[in-house]
Amino acid sequence: MVVFEGLSESYTSLMNAAKEAMSRAYVPYSNFQVGAALLDDEGQVHYGCNIENAAYSPTNCAERTALYRAVADGKRPGQFQAIAVIGDTDTPIAPCGVCRQVLVELCSPEMPVIMGNLKGQWTISTVSGILPGAFTPASLDNRER
């Protein structure tokens, strides 16, 4: 268990769930494990880890694995409370650009994104905070028909 000093008990629990997911990563090429834990509106945690592929393009990040798993389990966009992501990095790990775009699509703009590392360092932002000016489903409504 990693100690995240100053982080709320519920977010610390979510970060440690992400750490547990991290241990399940399939990373034979990079050996860079990432874990994510997504909290839904009913208090259920959906785990995600990165899963690599020799062709690289089919590789999936931990955050997207957690989000896609939650949707496959019956959750709908907007039914999430927070996501935590953790990696063995010098500073708190942040979602990649593709994951940020998926977060924008499936989560509320105000949803907390808790980012941490194995040293217990952490930072919190929101979905809109990590991808300002995002292309959203509403952007499609403005096109000429």
N, C-alpha and C positions, 0 to 999 in steps of 0.2 A: 504494500500500500504506500502510495506517495502522499506526503503531507503538503497541502497547499495552504500555507499560512495566510489567514485573512480572507479566504474564500468561504462562502456559506457552506453549511453542512450538506445541503442538498446538491450544490454544484460540486463539492468535493467528492461526494458519492458518485455523481455522474462522470467526473474525471477518472475516478478509479475504475468505473465500468468500462470507460474507453481504454484504459490501460489493460484491462482483462482482454478486451477485443483485440488490442494490439498484439497480444501473444499468439493470436490465431492467424496472423497475417501469413500469406503465401508469397514470399519474396525471394525466390531462388536466384534472381539476377542482381538486384540492387542490395539485398539484405537490409533494406530500409523499411522497418515496420512502422505502420501508422494505425492507430485505433480510433474509433468514433463511437459515441453512445448518444442516441437520439431519444429524448424524453417526449412521450406523446401526451395528449390531453387527458388521458386516463391514468397517467402515472406509470405506464409500461415503458421499459427501456428496450430500444431496438439497437442491436450491436452491429458494427461494421468494421471491417479491416480491409487493408489494401490487398488486392489479388493480382499478381503479375502474370504475364503471358510472354512467351518467347517472341511473339510477333509485336510486342509492345503496345500497339494500338488498342487491342482488346483489354488492356490492363484497366482495372477499376480502383478508384480511391476509396478509402475507408468511409468518408462522409457520404459519398454516393451509394456505397453498399448499404449503409444504415438507412438512408432515405428510401432507396428502392425496396429494401426488405420490408420497411414499414408500410409502404404502399401495397406491396404484394400481400401483406398480412391484413389488408383491409382499411388502412388509414387513408384519409383524403388530404389533399393540400390544405394547409392551414390548421391541421389538428396536432401541431407540435409545439412544445413549450420551450425547448432548449436543445442545443447540440453541444457536445464536448468533443474535442479532438486533441490527441496527444501523440508525441513522437520523441525519439531520442535525439533532440536537437539542442543547440546552444541557447536558443531563445524559444519562447512559446511558438509552436508550429501554427501556421495559418493555412486555411484551405486554398487549394489551387484555383485558378480562374474558372475552370470548368465546374468545379464543385460550388463555387460562389454563384454561378449562373443557375445551377440546379436548386440551390438553397433559395434563390430569389423566386423561382418558379413554384416551389412546394411549401414555402414557409412565409409567415407574416414578416413584413419589413422590420418590425420591432423585436423579433425573436432573438434572444441572447445566443451568441456564439462564444463558447468558452474555449480558449486555446491555451495549451500548456505543454510542459515537457517533463521528463523524468526527474529533473532537479527540483520540481515543485514550483517552478515559476509559472505564472499564468497571467492572462489578460482577457478581458471580456469586451466584446463589441456587439453589434447587432447585424442582422442580415444586410440591412441597407447601409450600415457603416462599413462593411467590408467590400461592398460593391456599389458605390455611389453612381448614380446615373445609369442604372442597369436597364437593359432591354427586358421588358416585362410582357406578359400576355396583353396588357392594356396597350402596349406599343403597336400591336397588330390591329387594334381597333381604329387607329388613325390613318390607315392606308386608304387610298382611293379604290373604289370598287368598280 
